[in-house]
Amino acid sequence: MADKTVFVEGRALAFVSFATDRRSCRSPLRGMRIEHHNGQTICAATDRKIMLYARSRDVNEAFDPFYIDTHQGERLIHICRDRDIDHVAFELTGELMIVWLALSADNIEIERGFIRLIRPSDIPEWDWRSVLPSEPFMPAELLEVLNPRPLSRICRAIDRYIRDGSGSVSIVSCGSFRPALISIQGTDDIGGAITTEQTKWAEPHCLPDFTRLDSSMLDAREVAA
């Protein structure tokens, strides 16, 4: 019997799972942290390229933070991403292997399984908030150079969270030697950070010649007319 049951929104788990490296042999990179904050549940993870967090609207009593092993929980991650899972219940018993239940909006059980927790001793002390600004800030005038692969994972994460396709993402520079922030329009419940290469606009930037409109040529629309 569970000592405590923790409920987490399925879309929150799906969103944060895109920041894990499920194939890594390093526990911190394939682990997802689940913690209590003011009655609600926060999920966070990082693979050192991106960090994503999500606040779940499910209300829970206080519990100690725990890490789920996303490699051992591939089935859970799969259904949270691809099916309409309203929330997931984790039955905490004090053991490393625990039961999860995927539930509908009417609390009807859709599926259940086991997932392994990562021992706290296998995870170095990590506070996901440390990479985020703690004070109000003005975006820096820096060009953020992004690797397209982590960026594509961020877009997929947003697509799984906001399923109607209405989500818009902003990459916000926080200054030199700081990860850029990931901000999603219309919600404060999800976000993150991404490592980038940064450069300043040292001189006017010109696009290649073939992209410029030649004023000596007729507009294509006039030709078509």
HELIX and SHEET records of a PDB file:
HELIX    1   1 GLY A   10  SER A   17  1                                   8    
HELIX    2   2 SER A   27  ARG A   30  1                                   4    
HELIX    3   3 GLU A   74  ASP A   82  1                                   9    
HELIX    4   4 PRO A  120  ASP A  122  5                                   3    
HELIX    5   5 TRP A  128  VAL A  131  5                                   4    
HELIX    6   6 PRO A  148  TYR A  161  1                                  14    
HELIX    7   7 ASP A  209  THR A  211  5                                   3    
HELIX    8   8 ALA A  220  ALA A  224  1                                   5    
SHEET    1   A 4 LYS A   4  GLU A   9  0                                        
SHEET    2   A 4 HIS A  87  LEU A  92 -1                                        
SHEET    3   A 4 MET A  97  LEU A 103 -1                                        
SHEET    4   A 4 GLU A 109  ARG A 116 -1                                        
SHEET    1   B 7 PHE A  66  ASP A  69  0                                        
SHEET    2   B 7 GLY A  31  HIS A  37 -1                                        
SHEET    3   B 7 GLN A  40  THR A  46 -1                                        
SHEET    4   B 7 ILE A  50  VAL A  59 -1                                        
SHEET    5   B 7 ILE A 190  ILE A 194 -1                                        
SHEET    6   B 7 ALA A 180  ILE A 184 -1                                        
SHEET    7   B 7 VAL A 169  VAL A 172 -1                                        
SHEET    1   C 2 LEU A 143  VAL A 145  0                                        
SHEET    2   C 2 GLU A 197  THR A 199 -1                                        
END                                                                             
